[in-house]
Amino acid sequence: MSTAISTATFFHAGCPVCVSAEQQFIDALDAARYRVEVVHLGEQKERIGEAERLGVKSVPALVIDGQPFHINFGASLADLR
């Protein structure tokens, strides 16, 4: 039986809350099930619109197969503009 690999995107801004969340959540994802991309919105501001379209309101946030999960409130996307 073949299992499809899901896409997970972790959006963050590099703050201590984001770094801690990245270490805890990304390490916990099963690499056999998830292809993970980490996006630092402080350095990749051109991706803020993408994060908004995916439903991200604040960072850190993890989006799995289009479903956003807000982990903790580090910064709103408006603060990153």
Backbone hydrogen bonds in HBPLUS format (Angstrom, degrees):
<---DONOR---> <-ACCEPTOR-->    atom                        ^
c    i                          cat <-CA-CA->   ^        H-A-AA   ^      H-
h    n   atom  resd res      DA  || num        DHA   H-A  angle D-A-AA Bond
n    s   type  num  typ     dist DA aas  dist angle  dist       angle   num
A0006-SER N   A0033-ARG O   2.72 MM  27  6.04 156.4  1.77 165.9 157.5     1
A0035-ARG N   A0006-SER O   2.78 MM  29  6.17 160.6  1.82 166.9 173.7     2
A0065-ASP N   A0007-THR O   2.95 MM  58  5.53 161.9  1.98 163.7 169.2     3
A0008-ALA N   A0035-ARG O   2.98 MM  27  6.01 167.8  1.99 149.7 148.0     4
A0037-GLU N   A0008-ALA O   2.89 MM  29  6.38 151.9  1.97 155.0 164.3     5
A0009-THR N   A0063-VAL O   2.76 MM  54  5.09 158.0  1.81 145.3 152.2     6
A0063-VAL N   A0009-THR O   2.78 MM  54  5.09 166.5  1.80 148.8 153.3     7
A0010-PHE N   A0037-GLU O   2.80 MM  27  6.19 161.8  1.83 161.9 168.2     8
A0039-VAL N   A0010-PHE O   2.77 MM  29  6.00 172.1  1.78 159.7 161.0     9
A0011-PHE N   A0061-ALA O   2.81 MM  50  5.33 156.0  1.87 164.5 169.3    10
A0061-ALA N   A0011-PHE O   3.05 MM  50  5.33 157.1  2.11 150.3 154.5    11
A0012-HIS N   A0039-VAL O   2.94 MM  27  6.29 152.6  2.01 166.2 166.8    12
A0041-LEU N   A0012-HIS O   2.65 MM  29  5.87 151.4  1.73 174.8 173.2    13
A0018-CYS N   A0015-CYS O   3.03 MM   3  5.21 114.5  2.48 102.2 117.6    14
A0019-VAL N   A0015-CYS O   2.94 MM   4  6.23 162.2  1.97 161.4 166.9    15
A0020-SER N   A0016-PRO O   3.01 MM   4  6.11 163.3  2.04 147.5 151.9    16
A0021-ALA N   A0017-VAL O   3.02 MM   4  6.20 159.5  2.06 144.9 150.8    17
A0022-GLU N   A0018-CYS O   2.83 MM   4  6.05 158.1  1.88 150.8 157.2    18
A0023-GLN N   A0019-VAL O   3.06 MM   4  6.29 163.4  2.09 149.6 153.0    19
A0024-GLN N   A0020-SER O   3.06 MM   4  6.30 160.5  2.10 150.3 155.5    20
A0025-PHE N   A0021-ALA O   2.82 MM   4  5.81 172.5  1.83 160.0 162.1    21
A0026-ILE N   A0022-GLU O   3.03 MM   4  5.39 145.9  2.15 132.5 143.0    22
A0028-ALA N   A0025-PHE O   3.12 MM   3  5.06 128.3  2.40  92.8 106.7    23
A0029-LEU N   A0026-ILE O   3.22 MM   3  5.38 146.5  2.34 101.4 110.5    24
A0033-ARG N   A0030-ASP O   2.83 MM   3  5.39 152.6  1.91 116.2 125.0    25
A0034-TYR N   A0030-ASP O   2.92 MM   4  6.08 145.3  2.04 154.5 165.3    26
A0043-GLU N   A0040-HIS O   3.05 MM   3  5.54 140.3  2.21 109.9 120.0    27
A0044-GLN N   A0040-HIS O   2.79 MM   4  5.90 135.8  1.98 144.1 158.1    28
A0047-ARG N   A0044-GLN O   2.91 MM   3  5.79 167.0  1.92 128.9 132.5    29
A0048-ILE N   A0045-LYS O   3.09 MM   3  5.45 171.3  2.10 116.5 118.5    30
A0051-ALA N   A0047-ARG O   3.04 MM   4  6.39 158.7  2.08 151.7 157.2    31
A0052-GLU N   A0048-ILE O   2.92 MM   4  6.24 158.6  1.97 153.5 159.5    32
A0053-ARG N   A0049-GLY O   2.93 MM   4  6.19 160.6  1.97 149.4 154.4    33
A0054-LEU N   A0050-GLU O   3.04 MM   4  6.31 139.1  2.21 144.0 155.1    34
A0054-LEU N   A0051-ALA O   3.15 MM   3  5.13 127.8  2.44  94.3 108.0    35
A0056-VAL N   A0051-ALA O   2.97 MM   5  5.32 156.7  2.03 154.9 147.3    36
A0055-GLY N   A0052-GLU O   2.91 MM   3  5.12 159.0  1.96 109.1 115.7    37
A0077-LEU N   A0057-LYS O   3.19 MM  20  5.99 157.5  2.24 140.3 137.1    38
A0059-VAL N   A0075-ALA O   2.83 MM  16  5.52 158.8  1.87 159.0 164.5    39
A0074-GLY N   A0059-VAL O   2.76 MM  15  5.48 141.3  1.91 144.4 150.7    40
A0075-ALA N   A0059-VAL O   3.14 MM  16  5.52 143.2  2.28 146.0 152.1    41
A0071-ILE N   A0060-PRO O   3.25 MM  11  5.89 155.2  2.31 138.3 145.1    42
A0062-LEU N   A0069-PHE O   2.90 MM   7  5.15 162.7  1.93 149.9 151.7    43
A0069-PHE N   A0062-LEU O   2.73 MM   7  5.15 138.8  1.90 141.2 155.2    44
A0064-ILE N   A0067-GLN O   3.00 MM   3  5.25 155.6  2.06 143.9 139.6    45
A0067-GLN N   A0064-ILE O   2.98 MM   3  5.25 166.9  1.99 116.9 120.8    46
A0079-ASP N   A0076-SER O   3.07 MM   3  5.32 131.7  2.31 101.6 113.7    47
A0080-LEU N   A0077-LEU O   3.00 MM   3  5.17 143.3  2.14 102.4 113.4    48
A0081-ARG N   A0078-ALA O   3.41 MM   3  5.53 157.2  2.47 102.1 108.3    49
